[in-house]
């Protein structure tokens, strides 16, 4: 599968350069516990085993991807989220928000709320 733009959908399975195991994308813009100065593009877990414990999460950047083995689910909601995510990442890179700044979380929440105004509340008891 050809290389795509940054921020593959959740569930995408990739092989990293020099890697022997595939990794499934589980999240975005994560910070390592031991170095909070670096924001990684992706969080992942080993594939096919999945998330086993917090010591086995993988943080990596888009440039480290050698091959996209499977592309995760994409729909309008995912595309809108990606636009919001790229906006926040660009603000971070330009210095408008910092890692310690609560603006990042509130901007994601604000964008998510505005994108989901028409969604009904689900009864989580049945999910």
C-alpha positions in Angstrom: 0.0 0.0 0.0 1.4 3.4 -0.9 2.5 6.0 1.7 -0.2 8.5 2.6 -0.4 11.8 4.3 0.3 12.1 8.1 -2.2 10.7 10.6 -3.5 7.4 9.3 -6.8 6.3 10.7 -7.1 4.4 14.0 -6.8 0.7 13.3 -4.2 1.1 10.5 -1.5 -1.6 10.6 2.1 -0.5 9.7 5.6 -1.9 9.6 8.2 0.5 11.0 11.7 0.8 9.5 13.9 -1.8 11.0 10.9 -3.4 12.7 10.1 -7.1 12.9 6.5 -6.9 14.2 3.6 -4.9 12.8 2.1 -2.1 14.8 -1.6 -1.0 14.9 -2.3 2.7 15.3 -4.3 3.3 18.5 -3.9 7.1 19.0 -2.3 10.4 18.1 0.1 13.0 19.4 1.4 11.2 22.4 4.2 12.2 24.8 6.7 9.7 26.3 6.7 9.5 30.1 10.5 9.9 30.3 10.7 12.9 27.8 7.8 15.4 27.7 9.5 17.6 25.2 8.7 15.4 22.2 5.3 14.8 20.7 5.1 11.6 18.7 2.6 11.4 15.7 1.2 8.0 16.7 0.6 5.6 19.6 0.4 2.0 18.7 0.3 -1.6 20.0 1.9 -4.7 18.5 -0.1 -6.5 15.9 -1.8 -9.0 16.1 -1.5 -9.3 19.9 -2.9 -5.8 20.7 -2.6 -3.9 23.9 -1.2 -6.2 26.6 0.1 -3.6 29.1 1.4 -0.1 29.3 5.0 -1.2 28.9 4.3 -2.4 25.4 2.9 0.7 23.8 4.8 2.1 20.8 5.3 5.8 20.1 6.4 6.6 16.6 6.4 9.3 13.9 5.0 9.1 10.4 8.4 9.2 8.9 9.3 5.9 10.6 6.7 4.0 8.7 8.2 1.7 6.1 5.0 0.1 4.9 1.2 0.5 5.4 -0.1 -3.0 5.6 -3.8 -2.1 6.3 -5.6 1.2 6.4 -8.1 1.7 9.2 -11.7 2.8 8.9 -12.3 6.3 7.4 -15.6 8.2 7.4 -16.7 11.8 7.6 -16.2 12.0 11.4 -12.7 10.7 11.1 -11.9 13.2 8.3 -13.3 16.1 10.4 -11.2 14.9 13.4 -8.1 14.8 11.3 -8.6 18.4 10.2 -8.9 19.5 13.9 -5.9 17.4 14.8 -3.8 19.0 12.1 -4.9 22.4 13.1 -3.8 21.8 16.7 -0.5 20.2 15.7 0.2 23.3 13.5 -0.6 25.6 16.4 1.7 23.6 18.7 4.6 23.7 16.1 4.1 27.5 15.7 4.2 28.1 19.4 0.6 29.2 19.9 0.0 26.4 22.4 2.4 24.4 24.5 2.3 20.8 25.8 1.4 22.0 29.3 -1.3 24.3 27.9 -4.9 23.2 28.6 -5.8 25.0 25.3 -4.9 21.8 23.4 -7.4 19.7 25.2 -10.1 22.3 25.2 -9.6 22.9 21.5 -10.0 19.2 20.7 -13.1 19.2 22.9 -14.5 22.3 21.3 -13.9 21.0 17.8 -15.4 17.6 18.7 -18.5 19.3 20.2 -19.0 21.5 17.2 -18.7 18.5 14.9 -21.1 16.5 16.8 -23.9 19.0 17.6 -26.4 16.9 15.7 -25.5 13.6 17.3 -27.9 12.2 19.8 -26.7 11.1 23.3 -26.3 7.3 23.4 -27.2 5.3 26.4 -23.8 3.8 27.2 -25.4 1.1 29.3 -26.2 -0.8 26.1 -22.9 -0.4 24.4 
